[in-house]
Structure formats: C-alpha cells, structure tokens
Amino acid sequence: MLRDSFEQFRTTDDFDLHKEIKIHYIGEVAQDAGGLMREWITELTTSLFSEYFGLFRQVKGLEDASYFPNSRAKVIHEFEYKEYFRFAG
C-alpha cells in the first residue's frame, strides 16, 4: 500500500494535490464516506514511520514519542530516500 501510494503521488503534478483525493482499494467495492480515507492515512503513516521501513527513528520519552529522520535512510532507500521524505512531508 505504501509503495502504490508513493508511486501515485510521485507521478502527480504538485497542482493536482490541491484537488480532492479519491481512495480505491484494489478488489474492494466501497464508497468513500470518509472511512477509506481515514483507513488509508492510518495505514500510510503507520508504514512510513515504522522502524522496519527505516525512514524515521523513534525516540521515546516518558509519556510520548518523537520521530526524527533516520541518518541511515540513505543507505536503506539508496536512490529514493529524498523522495520518500518529500512524500512523508
């Protein structure tokens, strides 16, 4: 889901980002009354900020957590790390 979303936005003109975003899950027939958008954003942010993906590192505080760009993202995502940061931004 993360890769598909990244590829869709990567090929989208910046001007088009001001338009309404329509979410469609492949193989599912559903109308988006806000639930699909909410689910997509939740899954996308969970994936982007996961330790497994390696784009950000989590620093836990006493009551919360903060995320910082991972200095190893360049190694992990070699050619696309800057584009992933732009996508996440």
C-alpha positions in Angstrom: 0.0 0.0 0.0 2.9 2.4 0.9 4.7 1.7 -2.4 1.5 2.1 -4.5 0.6 5.4 -2.8 4.2 6.6 -3.2 4.1 5.9 -6.9 0.8 7.6 -7.4 1.9 10.8 -5.7 5.3 10.6 -7.3 3.8 10.9 -10.8 1.2 13.6 -9.8 1.7 17.2 -10.6 2.0 19.4 -7.5 -1.0 21.4 -8.6 -3.1 18.2 -8.6 -2.5 17.8 -4.9 -5.0 20.7 -4.3 -7.7 18.6 -5.7 -9.8 16.0 -3.8 -8.1 12.7 -3.3 -10.0 9.6 -4.1 -9.0 6.3 -2.4 -9.7 3.0 -4.1 -8.6 -0.4 -2.7 -8.0 -2.9 -5.4 -10.5 -5.7 -5.3 -12.9 -3.9 -2.9 -16.1 -2.3 -3.8 -16.8 0.6 -1.4 -17.8 4.2 -1.4 -15.6 6.6 0.5 -17.7 8.4 3.0 -14.5 9.2 5.0 -13.8 5.8 6.3 -11.5 4.7 3.4 -9.6 8.0 3.6 -9.1 7.6 7.3 -8.0 3.9 6.9 -5.6 4.9 4.2 -4.0 7.7 6.2 -3.7 5.5 9.2 -2.0 2.6 7.3 0.2 5.0 5.3 1.5 6.9 8.4 2.0 3.6 10.3 4.1 2.2 7.4 6.1 5.4 6.8 7.0 5.8 10.5 7.7 2.1 11.2 11.1 1.0 12.3 11.0 -1.7 9.6 10.7 0.9 6.8 13.7 2.8 8.3 12.9 6.3 7.1 12.5 7.7 10.7 13.7 6.7 14.1 11.6 6.8 17.2 12.8 8.4 20.4 10.6 7.5 23.3 10.0 10.0 26.1 8.4 9.4 29.5 4.9 10.0 28.2 5.3 10.3 24.4 7.4 9.5 21.4 9.1 11.7 18.8 10.2 10.8 15.3 13.4 12.1 13.6 14.8 11.4 10.2 17.0 8.3 10.2 20.5 9.0 9.2 20.7 5.5 7.7 17.7 6.2 5.4 20.1 7.0 2.6 21.6 3.5 2.9 18.3 1.8 3.3 16.5 3.5 0.4 19.5 4.3 -1.6 18.1 6.3 -4.6 14.6 7.3 -3.4 15.2 8.4 0.2 14.8 12.1 -0.6 11.6 11.4 -2.5 10.3 9.4 0.4 11.0 12.3 2.8 9.2 14.6 0.4 6.3 12.2 0.3 6.1 12.0 4.1 6.4 15.8 4.4 
